Amino acid sequence: MQVSSSVEEAGLKSLVMATALVASAVALAPPAAAQMYLGNYELSMPDRRDFHTWVWSAITPCKLPNTNTSIPDCIHVLTLPRPIAKAVQSDADAYLVNGQYSLTIDDPFGLRCGDIYYGPTIPTHDVYTWDATTLAGSMVSTFDAGCDGAPGGSFTYPFSLSRM
């Protein structure tokens, strides 16, 4: 009987020790960095009146001008329209602040008027903001003048990124 009791006592001590080690590892672990992985992403923006789909190539960190020094919390993004018709490839830096990325693009074809394929377009100033973990966000598209002589304004579109 005494041998069984010693084995139970040793097992209980091991369990207590393992629990303490796991708890201290969790408590002392550094906070997780909320950053998206470098790679290619499909941009999905179903509410925007546009016939394009977009691939964002976010494969390099941002660099200081004329150097090879990386900028912390920043990803350089190349936007690739599909198809290229009435769209422009652009590149910009996406900065991470408080778990949110922000990227700004001036789009010469941003607002489509009339016929979506052949109608006139109006330049927009587009600011994309998204969560570094969920990759969901919104784009605010601002324009000086609207379609058919309407006043300027802005539209907000939800979007999501999915890694390819």
C-alpha positions in Angstrom: 0.0 0.0 0.0 2.8 2.4 0.8 4.3 2.0 -2.7 1.0 2.9 -4.4 0.7 6.0 -2.2 4.2 7.1 -3.1 3.5 6.7 -6.8 0.3 8.7 -6.5 2.2 11.4 -4.6 4.9 11.6 -7.2 2.3 11.8 -10.0 0.5 14.6 -8.2 3.8 16.5 -7.8 4.6 16.0 -11.5 1.1 17.3 -12.4 1.5 20.4 -10.2 5.0 21.0 -11.6 3.9 20.7 -15.2 0.9 23.0 -14.6 3.2 25.6 -13.0 5.6 25.4 -15.9 2.9 25.8 -18.5 1.4 28.8 -16.6 4.7 30.5 -16.3 5.5 29.9 -20.0 2.2 31.6 -21.0 2.6 34.4 -18.5 6.2 35.2 -19.5 5.8 34.7 -23.3 6.4 37.9 -25.3 3.3 39.3 -27.0 2.5 37.9 -30.4 3.3 40.3 -33.2 0.3 41.1 -35.3 1.8 41.2 -38.8 0.7 39.7 -42.0 3.0 37.2 -43.8 4.9 38.3 -46.8 3.3 36.8 -49.9 0.7 37.3 -52.6 -2.9 38.1 -51.7 -6.3 38.1 -53.5 -8.2 41.3 -52.8 -12.0 40.8 -52.5 -14.1 43.9 -52.6 -17.6 42.7 -53.7 -19.5 46.0 -53.1 -17.4 48.2 -55.4 -18.7 48.8 -58.9 -15.6 47.6 -60.9 -15.0 44.7 -63.2 -11.4 44.1 -62.0 -10.0 41.7 -59.5 -6.8 42.5 -57.8 -3.7 40.7 -56.6 -1.6 42.4 -54.0 2.1 41.3 -54.0 3.4 42.0 -50.6 6.7 40.2 -50.8 9.2 42.8 -49.6 9.6 45.0 -46.5 9.7 48.8 -47.1 13.1 50.3 -47.5 14.6 53.7 -46.7 15.2 55.7 -49.9 18.6 55.1 -51.5 19.5 52.4 -48.9 18.8 48.7 -48.3 17.7 49.4 -44.7 14.3 48.0 -43.9 11.6 50.1 -42.3 10.1 48.3 -39.3 6.3 47.5 -39.4 6.0 48.2 -43.1 5.3 46.1 -46.2 5.8 47.3 -49.8 2.8 46.3 -51.8 2.5 46.0 -55.6 -1.1 46.1 -56.8 -1.8 44.0 -59.9 -5.2 44.5 -61.7 -6.8 41.7 -63.7 -7.5 42.6 -66.5 -5.2 45.5 -67.0 -7.9 47.4 -69.1 -8.7 50.8 -67.6 -6.7 50.0 -64.5 -3.2 50.9 -63.4 -0.7 48.8 -61.5 0.6 50.7 -58.6 2.9 50.3 -55.6 2.8 51.8 -52.2 4.0 51.1 -48.6 1.6 49.7 -46.0 2.4 50.8 -42.5 1.4 48.8 -39.4 0.1 50.9 -36.5 -1.7 49.4 -33.5 -2.5 46.2 -35.4 -3.9 47.9 -38.5 -2.2 48.3 -41.8 -2.8 51.5 -43.9 -2.0 52.0 -47.6 -2.8 54.9 -49.8 -3.2 54.9 -53.6 -4.2 57.6 -56.0 -6.2 55.8 -58.7 -6.7 57.6 -62.0 -9.7 55.3 -62.9 -11.1 54.9 -59.4 -14.8 55.9 -59.9 -16.6 54.4 -62.8 -19.5 56.3 -64.3 -22.1 55.0 -66.8 -21.1 51.9 -68.6 -18.7 50.0 -66.3 -16.4 48.9 -69.1 -16.5 51.9 -71.5 -17.9 54.8 -69.5 -15.9 57.7 -68.1 -13.9 57.4 -65.0 -12.9 59.8 -62.2 -9.7 59.8 -60.3 -9.9 58.9 -56.6 -7.7 59.0 -53.5 -8.1 55.6 -51.9 -7.0 54.7 -48.4 -7.0 51.0 -47.5 -7.0 50.0 -43.8 -7.1 46.4 -42.6 -6.5 44.3 -39.6 -3.1 42.6 -39.6 -4.5 39.3 -38.2 -7.9 38.9 -39.8 -6.9 40.6 -43.1 -10.4 42.3 -43.2 -10.8 46.0 -43.6 -12.2 48.9 -45.6 -11.2 51.2 -48.3 -12.3 54.9 -48.3 -12.4 56.3 -51.8 -12.5 60.1 -52.1 -13.1 62.1 -55.2 -13.3 65.8 -56.1 -16.2 65.5 -58.4 -18.8 62.7 -58.9 -20.3 61.2 -62.0 -22.5 63.3 -64.3 -21.5 66.6 -62.6 -22.4 65.4 -59.1 -20.4 67.0 -56.2 -17.3 65.3 -54.8 -17.5 62.9 -51.9 -16.4 59.5 -50.8 -17.5 55.9 -50.7 -16.4 53.2 -48.2 -16.1 49.6 -49.3 -15.4 46.6 -47.1 -12.7 44.2 -48.4 -10.8 41.2 -47.4 -7.4 39.8 -48.3 -6.7 36.1 -48.7 -3.3 34.6 -49.1 -2.7 32.9 -52.4 
